[in-house]
Amino acid sequence: MIPILFGITLISFAVIHMAPGKPTDLVTQLNPKVSMEAREKLNKIHGLDKPLYVQYLDWIKKIGRLDFGKSFADSRPVIDKIAERLPITLLINVLSIFIIFIVSIPVGIKSALRKGAPFDKISTVAVFIGFAIPSFWLALLLISFFGVHLGILPVSGIVSLDFEKLNLLQKIFDLSRHLILPVFVLSIGGIAGFSRYMRQSMLSVEHQDYIRTARAKGLPEKEVIYRHALKNALLPIITILGLSIPALLSGSVIVEKVFSIPGMGLLMFESVFMRDYNVIMGILIVSAFLTLLGNLLADIAYVYADPRIRYEK
Amino acid sequence: MLLKVKNLTINFKNDDGPVKAVKGIDFEINENEVLGLVGESGSGKTVTALSIMDLLEKKTCCVEGEINTSFNRVRGKNITMVFQEPFTSLNPVLRVGEQVDEVMLTHEKASAKEARSHTLELFRKVMIKEPERVYDSYPHALSGGQRQRVMLAMAISLRPKLLIADEPTTALDVTIQKEILELIMRLKEELGMAVFFITHDFDIIKKIADRVLVMKNGRIVESGLRKSVLSDPKNEYTKKLIDAVPSIGGAFPGKGKKTGEVVLEAKDLTKSFYLEKGFFRKHSSRISAVSEVSLKIHEGRTLGVVGESGCGKTTLARLLVGLLKADKGEVRCPEKNIQIVFQDPASSLDPRMRMGDIVLEGLTIRGAKRREKELVLREILFNARLNYKDRMKLPHEFSGGERQRIAIARSLAVKPRVLILDEPVSSLDVIIQKEVLGLLKDLQKELFLTYVFISHDLRVIEYMSDDVAVIENGRIVELASREKLYESPQHAYTKKLLRSVL
């Protein structure tokens, strides 16, 4: 895990610094009054005049001490900025993983068991549409319908302005109302994909010899499906779920921007525009860490679910 | 009469219209008898059994005719089935014990505790050592023989009237095969059940069946008492099936003394495999596949290599051809012209290559001219009894026997002197098996080839070999001429193997 994390930082650092623009541009290049000398002085203060590899080594040394540096934009420590945004992003992502699971697994099972039946055909078309819809467009459409046209759901933010004055129950209700649309938009692609995986996995398990054995034992069909087939069909899903965490995280950049949710994704979006190197790298490290953590959790879950891997002599 | 099948017809719905798998068959199974059903693969044996179990999918098949039983047919309770493939027939993510418990839990509404003690009792009945440990194991931790015992425990759980055994021993090693057959016969006596035994092997029928049905292309071509069918078969196909079964003790002409030069020699070949190579761990366990094997093969002779699965036969074959590199020891092949034929022709031929290209690939990579290749192709296909007209076909358009002949033709294209044959007939039906073996013998004479013939089947080994090496756990335990080995085996393991031949 550590070597992978190291590689990720190296590549991202290089790519970000090679992109045109510098964090100091906002105050220097866009401001005609700033002289050449002042600009170089500013670059020197931030260490931007050194060769790239020296900058990287400096940066990695600080990371070793868990010092993410300061934001170029407002001079606040990067770690604080991320810490206040991360919980919101995590909340949205965990909720959508949950929703993806509880929707796509039953849909996948049902369409596999009734392959070719109307339910299967309808879900196939729905999945097709779910895959094809760009999430920002869907988000805007939903905002205009539920938020503007019907006016029943808030169009932006994570809480209302008067959040502090509400009691606990009202707070939860307010938060949920704000979460409905973003979580829905973030889940829709995952639901489409996972219900397909689940259907495929279930179809391939259904023809295994041990399913025939289960039927030969005279087990009721329900037990054959839910006890014998499902356990095996879920195995590949666990792996795919672990791998899909990066897709969710990158999806939340778009969703948070459209819904103006103050999460890590929005912070990333803003920082990229301001070339706020330290913040970008900080977020990248956190995302990379979360992704690797997700893979690790998936591996552990897999070991737990599949005795063939667990087994050691 | 326990079960009566009347005019049973089974059609599979296919995209190109229905395929008739079973075409109107009638038979009966009596109480407490063993009825054998013999036929080659694709003859409709398994489908017949599945239709009795009512296990065919309604969506894809159409079953007509009557199946009547003298008892109330309840699947899994009084009519049960054991399948061919012990490695895939048990659910990999459930404990073995739980899977057996299910029978009690479903049909008798027993408590979990009752079911468990019943299962342990069954495990003892099918002679599973350490029943408690097996109960808590997952299938992958058990050997093929143990799994098949577990399947049997499941099948006899509620004293069935009829047990259907669909090639239950085909996937097992010979020594275990014999144990399982004896177990089935003992259980039959103890529980007073009838056994419907499906096989392609007349040797098994000889040993256990009371009556026999012979099936071909969905029809029953002959039926009768075992003795009369075996001693006086009426149908041509039955005769062919019985003739094709290789038997031990046949008088095969030997090639006499070793005269030719040594064309392949192995000295102290040793190869180990490592498990679990990780980022931080170099290796946690070592499996020694072949250790200190030395061989010498003279021109024009056949060395048979025999042993059970996992003994290192295939590793040895790969070392000899150079597909694997030995840890220690060396292979000497003066002419460097050695080829290999693998067990499963269905998976060892590239499905997207045309037959002619497959056969000639060895020449193509050596940069042979087109005219030369054309000549070689004609000659080789003639030798391998293949039709030159079929050279543009793809592997799946051929039958299993033809595919193996293609594999042999492919190996011959580069004019090898030594051919390693790794279980070349194990996945073929007896009749085709006989044809391929005959072809190999003819080719050896015509082209003066030297063979290393690897098999688990002592009968085939005897038919093919001049000398035989017996391998156990990666070591040669006995190496002798065929006559000597079969008449007076020296090593205890050789004796055990010979005893388990039916």
Interface residues (C-beta under 8 A of the other chain):
Chain A: Q208 D209 Y210 R212 T213 A214 R215 A216 K217 G218 L219 P220 E223 R227 H228 K231 N232 L235 A305 D306 P307 R308 Y311 K313
Chain B: M53 L55 V74 R75 G76 K77 T80 M81 F83 E85 T88 S89 L90 N91 P92 V93 L94 E102 V103 T106 H107 Y138 H140 A141 M151 M154 S285
